[in-house]
Each structure stands twice: as C-alpha cells, then as structure tokens.
Amino acid sequence: MRVYLAGYNVDTTVLEELQKKAGKREDVTPEVISAAYARISRDPRPVNEIRKDAREEVERARKSNRTIIFKMGHHSVAEHAVFNLDIIGVSRLAMEEVEKFRLCSYTEKSQRYITLDKGFVIPKEIENTRFKSHFLDLLGEQISAYKYFFEKLKDYVFKKYVTLAAEPKNHSLLEGWAKEDARYITSLATESQVGLTINARNLELMLRRFASHALDEVRQLGRAIYNEIYEVAPSIVIFHEANERDKDTYPHLRELASNIIGCWEEKNDGEVVNLVECTPDGDDVIAASLLHTSSGLPYKRCKSIVKNLSPDKKEEIFKKAWENMQFYDSMLREFEYANLTFDIIISSACFGQLKRHRMTTLTVQDYNPKLGVTVPQSIKEINEEDHFKEVIDKTNDLYYKVKKEFPLVAPYILTNAHRRRVLLRLNARELYHISRLREDSHAQWDIRNVSSLMSSKAKEVMPLVFRMVGPKDKYNEIYQGVFGRLPRVTKSVLPGARKIKS
C-alpha cells in the first residue's frame, strides 16, 4: 500500500513569493490534478506517475480536461480542482446568493461578534435615481439606531448578568449578546465578507447562476470571481455564461402563479413553524431500515416484521442504535429514510443560520414586510420597542416606494428583523444535527426557538425516532432518561497524537 499527498491549499501570496524566487512555473494550477485523476480509469500506471506527466505537459493536460468535460461530459473531474476565494464588500442580500450552494464551504463575517459601522452597498440600479439619497438617509438612521440599541443593551446585559460581568474575561461575551440583538435593526445592504472554498464544478454552476441573475451586484460578483480564476484554470470552468434556464425559469413561474392564484394577501397567521408533510409511519420506516441493514431480508419483509412488533420491541431496536453514542456522534444513516417538511416564517437574522444546514432542501419566498418583524425580547425589556418599530415603519415606507419602480432592489433596505417564508425539507438524521447544535444554550435565541419548535412537532409524529432529540448540552440528561444511566465515556484521540505506523 502507498499513499501520496498529491496537493493541498496554499495561500496565493506564498505561491507568488515562491515563484519570484524560483521563477514562474506553468504547472502551478489545479488543472494538472484534474487531468491526472481523469486518466486513472484508462491509464494503468500508478497515479503519481500520471500526475508527473500532467505537471510536465500543462497544455496537454488542459486539452485533456476540455475533451473529458466538454465532449465526453464527465464534469466530475472538475471537482478535483479546488479554489479558495476571499469575497469582500458584498451586501448581506447578495451574500445569500453565494451561500445557496450546498457543496461548498464558507465562513462569513458575523454581525453577532463584530461591531457594525458604516459600510453599505447601494444597488447600481438606483445609483442615478432620486432614491439613492433616501437609501443613504435611511441606512444612516438604521446604523444610528443600531449604535443606540447596542449601548442600551450592553448596559442591560451587564446589569442582568452581574455575576458574569464581574469577570473581565466575560465582557466580550456580554457585549456580543448586546450586538446580537442590536443588529436586528440593520439592513440587508450592510457589507459583509466571506471565505469561500469551492471545487471547479460547483464554481462553474455558481458563475452561470450569477451571470443569469437579475441583480447587478450578483452579476458583478460573478465576473469578478471568473476574472480571478480564469488565468489559473481556463480548462475546467467552461459553461459559465448566462442561460435561459437560470435567467427565466423563476420569473416565468411567478407569472404563471399570479395567473393561477390571482391576487393574494400575504400575512402571518401566527404559526411560525408548521409541519406540513412527513413520512407516514416514520417510526416503523426507520426501525425497518435498521433491521434491513442488519439482516439479509428485503426491506418490505423488514417493514412487515416491524409492524407486528410490540412497542417495547420496537423501542429496543432504537435503543440498540443509540446506546454507544456520544453527544458529538451523528445518527446512523438509516435515519435519513424518514423525511419532514416545514413551512417556516423566519427573520433574516435567523435565516442566516438556518441556511448553513446544507444537507436539506431549502427554498424561499421574497422578504415580505406583511409577515411582520421579529423584535428581540431584550429590546422590549429595555422599553425600546416603540423606537425599534419607528425605524421599521420608515424602512417599510421606503421599501414600498422603491418596490413600485425597482422591485428587485427594494429588499436591500429591509432589516435583519424582516421575515420571509421558507420551505424546509430534511430527514430525521439532519434534524437531529440541527437540534444538537441550534437548541444548545450557547445558540442564538432566534434559531434556538425555531429549531425547538421543529423538534417538538417532529416528536409528535415520530415519537420513537425523535426520543433522543435535543441540544448537545442536555445530551447526558436525555440519554439518562432513555437508558437510566449516563453514556459510557470513551477515550478520544487528542491533538498532537503521534503518526500511526502501518
């Protein structure tokens, strides 16, 4: 057995410095990895030798990539090329477009931990219109309100948590809680930044979507990304231009929906989390799936057996699946066979956290002031709800004025408190993951409330499947309730462990 480290992420500044010292090299490109790995299926040589050839003949490797991707349709070879991109000065609204893509990794500037100041994106669509000055005035008022609320909330949390405040090391934590709630009054035009890691295949899809997007800011972002990567890897990002599918499908669907439904009144009916669909007999489905994996029987036979089991015997199947788990362990993959769909009304601030759970199906409606806003409880407790809503009313007023002429850019002015309706489909395994992370006492209160409601509704329809659901900081308590004892402690491999000898 042989294993070679074929490559890894290196900062481009380091690469440039190395090339200054050693001279420019044509093979400093991820394309050679893609080309080499693409040849594995038909070249009998060891892959490290194939890589050597690709490095020595870069143009031949690029031609090979184009042939394999374009003519033969094997787009997966582009997944071997990975890019790291710094994206700076993009609005929170446009950042949502970046973070729609499942198979990439991103870490975004957090408004919960960084104090906000001036730094907004004014949409190009209104740059030379009378609305620009109105935008700037309202954005200024929103950031002034943010600073005002932050100071008031900081005083409030330091007094409320006086024991924590006595320790200087806790001050940044308490200030973070104040920022967390003050940010609800800031707009989606606020600048953000993100570190993005993405493979070439998904980058191509992203660029195509961005080129087809209605917002100028998103199209500009796509062009800027393409300009950064084209010289480095021209052969593996091919289909990046706008197309009709990405440009026209949703506008045409909206037009059809309007013809079918007519005028409708969007409103919040009071329920923020609705379970609208779920796998029938979800408890039996998961139990049968666990038996299927652990036996030689077909699934239908396992399902029939489970239906005839006593409740205690069914529970025994689940307990056997759980008994060796620790709080950091995920549910067994069989828990993916039961699905749930939630219709959720959610604030922009909360949506920013929910969308990070990419192993779900998440579709959204536009932000809609008629759904109301989420006002942090702390704002109410410092008697500033009227001030908060005054700024919201001014925001809504400008939103509707802009929407009449520029409907696509009106959402820029809306705040983190404004809501949208989302449809979320996920399996039981993923809901466990969300619950563990987002119901934890360290989680932000808005997403904690939403995930708690999701867990509660899931328990109603699948009581066995979700008997262990709950936050990670209560895992031992939940486990003890099921098994009558605490989980066994297992030894972990600590950082710095020595290299394993084969």
HELIX and SHEET records of a PDB file:
HELIX    1   1 THR A   12  ALA A   22  1                                  11    
HELIX    2   2 GLU A   31  ARG A   39  1                                   9    
HELIX    3   3 VAL A   47  GLU A   56  1                                  10    
HELIX    4   4 VAL A   58  ARG A   66  1                                   9    
HELIX    5   5 THR A   67  LYS A   71  3                                   5    
HELIX    6   6 HIS A   75  HIS A   80  5                                   6    
HELIX    7   7 ARG A   92  VAL A   98  1                                   7    
HELIX    8   8 LYS A  124  ILE A  126  5                                   3    
HELIX    9   9 PHE A  131  LYS A  160  1                                  30    
HELIX   10  10 VAL A  162  ALA A  165  1                                   4    
HELIX   11  11 PRO A  168  ASN A  170  5                                   3    
HELIX   12  12 HIS A  171  ALA A  182  1                                  12    
HELIX   13  13 ARG A  183  ILE A  185  5                                   3    
HELIX   14  14 ALA A  200  ALA A  211  1                                  12    
HELIX   15  15 ASP A  216  ILE A  229  1                                  14    
HELIX   16  16 GLU A  244  ILE A  261  1                                  18    
HELIX   17  17 GLY A  282  THR A  293  1                                  12    
HELIX   18  18 TYR A  299  LYS A  307  1                                   9    
HELIX   19  19 PRO A  311  TRP A  322  1                                  12    
HELIX   20  20 ARG A  333  TYR A  337  5                                   5    
HELIX   21  21 SER A  348  LEU A  354  1                                   7    
HELIX   22  22 PRO A  369  LEU A  371  5                                   3    
HELIX   23  23 GLN A  377  GLU A  381  1                                   5    
HELIX   24  24 GLU A  385  GLU A  405  1                                  21    
HELIX   25  25 ALA A  410  ILE A  413  5                                   4    
HELIX   26  26 ALA A  428  ARG A  438  1                                  11    
HELIX   27  27 TRP A  445  VAL A  461  1                                  17    
HELIX   28  28 LYS A  472  LYS A  474  5                                   3    
HELIX   29  29 TYR A  475  PHE A  483  1                                   9    
SHEET    1   A 3 VAL A  82  SER A  91  0                                        
SHEET    2   A 3 GLU A 191  ASN A 199 -1                                        
SHEET    3   A 3 CYS A 104  GLU A 108 -1                                        
SHEET    1   B 4 VAL A 273  CYS A 278  0                                        
SHEET    2   B 4 ASN A 339  SER A 347 -1                                        
SHEET    3   B 4 ARG A 419  ASN A 427 -1                                        
SHEET    4   B 4 THR A 361  VAL A 364 -1                                        
END                                                                             
